[in-house]
């Protein structure tokens, strides 16, 4: 022992160091062993997105009522997500038990790619308290006892995976208990990925900057924000490149190296959808696109007078230190593209110019824009570069052009257009050499000098289009919606990505995969309710703030006191928020006067009189899915308003109060889509609602389900509300599905002979009915979306078929019935061409419009044989055009972005027009006598 002590004293410093090292290793090992497992540590490392909330139940309820969720909920992918959440939150256990289970839970869901275009979620629910464990065991026991559920077990790598399947579903929910978490997915492979990670002992998290992420999460959830989103940029870029074709990949590629990740939290108090947070980068990592702006101060947007209103995509760059920016920007693209540096060097040597001269003349701001061209197969691109001296930049470009023309042995091209002189740079893909990969696809480069900016385009027509836009003051600076959105959202961002969804639609569609094209075709109008999407980043406090905001409404806002040329403005009321619905005309049962019912994007329902006075306001809880219908529930001459939302049937009296026992919720259905009020002649009230899965439910006025309709299942979602007719006291209930199948049922839900009848093509138009004395001479005419007219009788016999001429595969046809449903015209639209045909398919007239979108509403109003009016509403351009049946224009187009209502005042010989436009509800008069 003495010898050992002498040895320790002799080597005391080495021994002390060794002792500290050993103790540290022991402590670290103990900490790792005792460290509680969390969802992030067992999550597979490749999530595209991680969603979390600290009070799942309340957050889910608010989400289900949000306009954005309601709008996207019709798409197959979101409908499936909604169905699965409905199953998890409602079907697995009684509602109150689930509410208690999910309340105050820090639940997570990670999104993972499971195939080329397939993705699915992993759900993580903590079971950290004794009551959670008890309830979990009760639920599993409850499910095992139910005969309509199948609960299976299997072992994978020594761990038990359980699976639940309901008899009515083809999907299985796989789940795993590990430590204090319940982990579940509808894709068994994802649960198996969790098992593999556990078995390999790898509890590292996907975000390497977990400490910074944890700090940000705590700050945001301390502010009671509903949802948090962690974005894995590399996986998101990978997903987008699989989803879209080559033309857009150049814009997605930097997203993969944009930053390691970003965290955004939703703010439920914001008046518009808003997510705020931060992006994570290693500051010295030149491969991070966002680090181009590290330690750069931004000075805001100053080129709004050069940005076109109809720009589909704008990427705006803002920086103060030009030299630092040029160095960082060039370093990024040199790393990203092996040829970038060589091309710049060769370029300088060949043409005896210096890139630094052009960057030095920069005013610290430039933007890349994509414009939808008249030809939807091509895209016009713009590079807008603000300069300190446009003269210096012009001289630099002139010298370059002369050198290039001399080198190529060609002559210089220039053209005078309006007040501008357009030049052509005889250098292929010039902007790519100048601004890297984002400047690709400039096979040709045309440019002009305009004010403080040099404007470049990849098409001569694209540059002329910009000149026209600027000439007619159709820029962001002159656009009320753009100004309002930027004023509320813009925060001096260094990088600003702005997407105009309606304008970008055709570009996205042309470059989307067939699977996504199909979804976009089906749900175009729902998705286009997102007007603007704005993503912003700025360097702040040693890091990058991130912000994502949306504008909803599908239309334009205006200023107070506007006038419409050629029309008398009888009333114009401006609401605080965008209006979601068209104007619905209803009757005041007390005095017979017209009143107007509308709903805004915050789900507020308003009743107003014709003078614009608000009679009442009511929170509807969700967007309306059906046109409100007035019924007399008490049969006392007083009328109520019946309407449908995604989860309930509502009935409101004239004072805005819910009728007793209403609304009533259909909690066992997945997203209601249509509602029909039925009259069987027995002085009772019946409702038939359908959901997006093809379930048909009938209720009486006392909310009792009718036998035979619990539900009646058809093969697809209805394309239009069910229609009712009575022949010889027999009831015929006709349902048309979106995939072209026609069903006929009795009142009791029995299928009529001769049905179902399968037609070729989708149906989203109501049937034209010509009633006869018998079923065999009662004729119904269906118009498919692809323009096929099929007439059949009530015995299911086809009487005639006719295919209308389609200009292209994108041609769409709509049935336009008059106010009474007795007369019928056909509208067809394709790439800006709108045609009107009579009921036999003969052309009445056609009109060519600038807008190439399919977002048209075509309506038909018949007041007498000599006064038949056709209204065509361009929902993207926010204008309604009026014509007679010969195609003669009636007045100038007026601001409107939804269906209109038109009446005829014979005493004044004037059309009375009710319309919505952004935040406005108005009433116009047009003299036609």
Helices and strands as residue ranges (DSSP letters): H 2-10, H 12-34, H 39-42, E 49-53, H 56-65, H 67-72, H 76-86, I 87-91, H 95-102, E 107-113, E 119-126, H 130-145, E 149-156, E 159-166, E 173-178, E 181-185, H 188-199, H 210-222, E 228-232, H 233-243, H 246-256, E 261-266, E 274-280, G 289-293, E 311-318, H 322-336, H 340-351, H 355-360, E 362-372, E 379-387, H 390-408, E 414-417, E 420-425, H 430-435, G 436-439, E 445-450, E 453-457, H 460-471, G 476-478, H 480-489, E 495-500, H 501-511, H 514-522, H 524-527, E 530-540, E 543-552, E 568-574, E 584-587, E 594-599, E 604-609, E 614-619, E 629-631, E 640-644, E 648-652, E 664-665, E 672-678, E 686-691, E 695-700, E 705-713, E 723-727, E 730-736, E 741-745, E 757-758, E 768-770, G 775-777, E 779-783, E 788-793, E 798-803, E 812-817, E 824-830, E 833-837, E 843-848, E 856-864, E 867-874, E 879-884, E 894-895, E 901-905, E 910-917, E 920-927
